[in-house]
Amino acid sequence: MVMGLINANPVVHEKKERRTREAPGNTDENAVEPIDQLEIFDHIRDIKDPEHPYSLEELKVVTEESVEISDELSHVRVTFTPTVEHCSMATIIGLCLRVKLMRSLPPRYKVDIRVAPGSHATEAAVNKQLNDKERVAAALENSNLLDIVEECLSPTLG
C-alpha cells in the first residue's frame, strides 16, 4: 500500500554555505570550548526529511535562528517548523532532532524540542510527546520507528 505524500511539492531552499569555525586563541587542549548556536545547527541541518530526499535545512524546517542555547545553563532549545500544519511527520522530525542532539551533546545538556507556535494543528500534543522522557524512550523501543529515525540521521551520499 502506497500512501500519498502529506506535502507532495515542498518548497526547497538552497543550503547556507557552511562557515568555518574560528579556532580559540587559547591553546590549552584541555580547555572546555563552549557550544554555540552554529555548532548545534551544524549537528541538525543535514537530518533528512522522512518523506522527501531533502534535508531539514533545505525545507526550512530548521534554521540557525531556530536554535537557542545557553552553554552556562546546559540548555538547548530547537524550534522547528513543519512544512504543512497537518504534518503527521512532525513527531518523527522532532524525535530525529532529539536523538541527534542526545548523541552529539555532552549528557549534561537538557534538550527541548518544540514545534514553532502556530505552525502545526496539534502543536501542544506534539510538544508534549517530544519532551516527555518516557514517551521518547517508548518510541525508541519501537524498531520500525527507530529504523525511520536512523534513516533520517544517516549521512547522504554525495
Secondary structure, 3 states (H helix, E strand, C coil): CCCCCCCCCCCCCCCCCCCCCCCCCCCCCCCCCCCCHHHHHHHHCCCECCCCCCECCCCCCCCHHHEEEECCCCEEEEEECCCCCCCCCHHHHHHHHHHHHHHHCCCCCEEEEEECCCCCCCHHHHHHHHCCHHHHHHHHHCHHHHHHHHHHHCCCCC
